[in-house]
Amino acid sequence: MMNSLEIVALPAFADNYIWALRARGGAVAVVDPGDAAPVLAYLAATGTQLAAILVTHHHADHCGGIDDLLARHPAPVYGPALEAIDGVDRPLADGDQVALAGLGIEFEVLAVPGHTRGHIAYYRRGMLFCGDTLFGAGCGRLFEGTAATMHASLARIRALPADTQIYCAHEYTQANLRFAAAVEPDNAAIRDRVADTAQLRAAGRPSVPSTLAVEAATNPFLRWDAPAVIAAAQAQLGRPATDPIEIFAAVREWKNRF
């Protein structure tokens, strides 16, 4: 709960999370509703009303439920202006503000391309809804962007306050931590996070959100300037390298094969 705002993870598909933001007055906004069913069930169980839909990018597991939701709960749909997403009637660009009157909150739109060309994130002090750009101990694949594009997006996220809660859209943390441990086998923070995450998952709880501080200490895709990550990337490349984008690209390619 933050300023009377409750944030609930609604599981969808095999490993997606749809984030439901619920205000004290009963208005709800959802982020990346790939499937309408979990959202409809949540609205019915809580007796709440859908006030807005926020979408980060065009992949179906993030926006496939929009039409079914709108058929029962007409609401504004916010999404990236650079991507064609059915149902989006509030196209957004970097720096735009999203005021959700029913919830009494406002987000700043951050352009974070790399996973897709027009990927955006929603930020307000203390929280970031980042879709598939950043995961627990990982980052999205480069489907439509370059390593330089994604590195710039992650650098932008890394510059946010350390206590920012990172609300990503998938439960990938345990698999990502296995890779992080391969990159930095001597990183005690990674070992601690492996144990903490195992406890959460064993209890049936999400491993996210994490904080940006935790990601900065354990996520190899935010640690391109850490000596151990540089050394690991050089080993993968088979030659010296220090450029941050080159280090990031080498680690991302390694993860693709891991």
C-alpha positions in Angstrom: 0.0 0.0 0.0 1.4 3.5 -0.9 -0.7 6.6 -0.3 -3.8 4.5 -0.1 -2.9 2.7 -3.3 -3.0 -1.1 -3.2 -1.0 -2.9 -5.9 -1.9 -6.5 -6.6 -0.2 -9.0 -8.9 -2.7 -10.9 -11.0 -1.1 -14.0 -12.5 -1.8 -14.7 -16.1 -0.6 -17.4 -18.6 2.5 -19.4 -17.4 4.5 -16.5 -15.9 2.9 -13.1 -16.6 1.8 -10.6 -14.0 -1.0 -8.1 -14.7 -0.6 -5.3 -12.1 -3.8 -4.0 -10.6 -3.7 -0.6 -8.9 -6.6 -0.1 -6.6 -7.5 3.2 -4.9 -9.3 3.4 -1.6 -12.4 4.6 -3.4 -12.6 1.5 -5.5 -11.2 2.7 -8.9 -8.8 0.2 -10.5 -6.1 0.7 -13.2 -4.4 -2.3 -14.7 -1.0 -2.6 -16.4 -0.4 -4.9 -19.4 -3.7 -7.0 -19.4 -2.7 -9.8 -21.8 -5.7 -11.8 -20.6 -9.0 -10.3 -19.5 -10.1 -13.2 -17.3 -7.9 -12.4 -14.2 -8.8 -8.8 -14.4 -12.5 -9.5 -14.7 -12.3 -11.9 -11.8 -10.5 -9.4 -9.6 -13.0 -6.6 -10.4 -15.9 -8.9 -9.6 -14.3 -10.2 -6.4 -13.5 -6.7 -5.1 -16.6 -4.9 -6.4 -14.4 -2.3 -8.1 -14.6 -0.4 -11.3 -12.0 -0.3 -14.1 -10.8 3.3 -14.5 -7.9 2.9 -16.9 -5.7 0.4 -18.8 -1.9 1.1 -19.1 0.1 -0.8 -21.8 3.9 -0.9 -22.1 4.2 -2.6 -25.5 2.5 -4.4 -28.3 3.2 -8.1 -27.5 -0.1 -10.1 -27.2 0.7 -11.3 -23.6 0.6 -7.7 -22.5 -2.4 -6.3 -24.5 -4.4 -9.3 -25.7 -7.2 -8.8 -23.1 -8.0 -5.2 -23.9 -10.9 -5.8 -26.2 -12.7 -8.1 -23.8 -12.2 -5.7 -20.9 -13.5 -2.7 -22.9 -16.6 -4.7 -23.9 -17.6 -4.9 -20.2 -15.7 -2.0 -18.7 -15.3 1.0 -21.0 -12.2 2.9 -19.9 -9.3 5.0 -21.4 -6.4 2.9 -22.7 -2.9 4.3 -22.6 -0.1 2.9 -24.6 3.0 3.7 -26.7 2.4 6.0 -29.7 5.0 4.3 -31.7 3.3 0.9 -31.7 0.0 -0.2 -33.2 -2.2 -1.6 -30.4 -5.9 -2.2 -30.8 -7.9 -0.3 -28.2 -5.3 2.3 -27.3 -7.0 5.7 -27.5 -4.4 7.7 -25.4 -1.1 7.3 -27.3 1.9 8.3 -25.3 5.4 9.6 -25.9 8.4 10.1 -23.7 7.8 12.8 -21.1 4.0 12.7 -21.3 2.1 12.7 -18.0 -0.7 10.2 -17.3 -3.2 11.6 -14.7 -5.5 8.9 -13.4 -8.1 11.0 -11.7 -10.0 8.1 -10.3 -6.9 6.9 -8.4 -5.5 10.3 -7.6 -2.1 9.5 -9.0 0.0 10.6 -12.0 2.7 8.8 -13.9 5.5 10.1 -16.1 6.1 8.2 -19.3 9.6 7.0 -20.0 10.6 5.8 -23.4 12.6 2.6 -22.8 12.9 0.9 -26.3 15.0 -2.2 -26.9 12.7 -5.1 -26.3 10.3 -3.4 -28.8 10.7 -0.3 -30.8 8.2 1.8 -28.9 8.3 0.2 -25.4 7.4 2.7 -22.6 7.4 2.5 -18.8 5.2 4.3 -16.3 7.1 6.1 -13.4 6.1 7.9 -10.3 8.2 8.4 -7.2 8.6 5.1 -5.6 7.4 2.8 -8.4 8.2 1.9 -12.0 6.0 -0.3 -14.2 8.5 -1.4 -16.8 6.9 -4.3 -18.8 9.6 -6.4 -20.4 12.5 -3.9 -20.3 13.8 -4.9 -16.9 13.1 -8.1 -15.0 14.1 -9.5 -11.6 17.8 -10.1 -12.2 17.3 -9.8 -16.0 16.2 -7.8 -18.9 14.1 -8.3 -22.1 15.4 -9.8 -25.3 16.3 -7.4 -28.1 13.5 -8.2 -30.5 13.3 -4.8 -32.2 16.2 -2.8 -30.8 19.9 -2.9 -30.6 22.2 -3.4 -27.6 22.9 0.3 -27.7 19.2 1.1 -27.5 18.5 -1.2 -24.7 21.6 -0.2 -22.8 20.4 3.4 -22.9 17.0 2.4 -21.7 18.5 0.5 -18.8 20.9 3.3 -17.9 17.9 5.6 -17.7 16.2 3.2 -15.3 19.4 2.7 -13.3 19.5 6.5 -12.7 16.2 6.5 -10.8 16.1 6.6 -7.0 17.4 3.4 -5.4 14.2 2.7 -3.5 12.1 2.6 -6.6 9.9 -0.5 -6.7 10.4 -2.4 -10.0 7.1 -3.8 -11.2 8.0 -6.0 -14.1 5.6 -8.2 -16.1 7.0 -11.7 -15.7 8.1 -14.2 -13.0 11.5 -14.9 -14.3 13.7 -14.1 -11.3 14.8 -17.6 -10.4 16.0 -18.5 -13.9 17.6 -15.1 -14.2 19.5 -15.5 -10.9 21.0 -18.8 -12.2 22.5 -16.8 -15.0 23.5 -13.9 -12.7 25.4 -16.4 -10.5 27.2 -17.7 -13.6 28.3 -14.2 -14.5 29.3 -13.3 -10.9 29.9 -16.5 -8.9 31.5 -14.5 -6.0 28.7 -12.0 -5.6 27.2 -12.5 -2.1 24.2 -10.3 -2.9 23.2 -12.7 -5.7 23.6 -15.7 -3.3 21.4 -13.9 -0.8 18.8 -13.1 -3.4 18.7 -16.7 -4.6 17.8 -17.8 -1.1 15.3 -15.1 -0.6 13.6 -15.7 -3.9 13.4 -19.5 -3.3 11.6 -18.8 0.0 9.1 -16.5 -1.7 8.3 -18.9 -4.5 8.0 -21.8 -2.1 5.4 -19.8 -0.3 3.6 -19.2 -3.5 4.4 -15.5 -3.5 5.7 -13.3 -6.4 9.4 -12.5 -6.4 8.6 -9.0 -7.7 8.5 -6.2 -7.2 12.1 -5.8 -6.2 13.8 -2.4 -5.6 16.3 -0.7 -7.9 18.9 -1.1 -5.2 18.5 -4.8 -5.3 18.7 -4.9 -9.1 21.8 -2.7 -9.1 23.5 -5.2 -6.8 22.4 -8.5 -8.5 21.2 -7.9 -12.0 24.1 -8.3 -14.5 22.3 -6.2 -17.1 22.6 -3.2 -14.8 26.2 -4.0 -13.8 28.1 -3.4 -17.1 30.7 -1.4 -15.1 31.3 -3.9 -12.4 34.8 -5.5 -12.7 33.5 -9.0 -12.4 30.9 -8.5 -15.1 33.5 -6.9 -17.4 35.8 -9.8 -16.8 33.0 -12.3 -17.6 32.1 -10.4 -20.7 35.7 -10.4 -21.9 35.9 -14.1 -21.3 32.9 -14.6 -23.5 34.3 -12.3 -26.2 37.7 -13.8 -26.0 39.4 -10.4 -26.0 39.7 -7.2 -24.0 36.7 -4.9 -23.9 35.6 -2.1 -21.6 33.0 -0.2 -23.6 29.7 -0.4 -21.5 27.6 -1.1 -24.6 29.9 -3.9 -25.7 30.0 -5.4 -22.2 26.2 -5.3 -22.1 25.9 -6.8 -25.5 28.2 -9.6 -24.7 26.3 -10.5 -21.5 22.9 -10.3 -23.3 24.2 -12.6 -26.1 25.5 -15.0 -23.4 22.1 -15.1 -21.7 20.5 -15.9 -25.1 22.5 -19.1 -25.2 22.4 -19.9 -21.5 
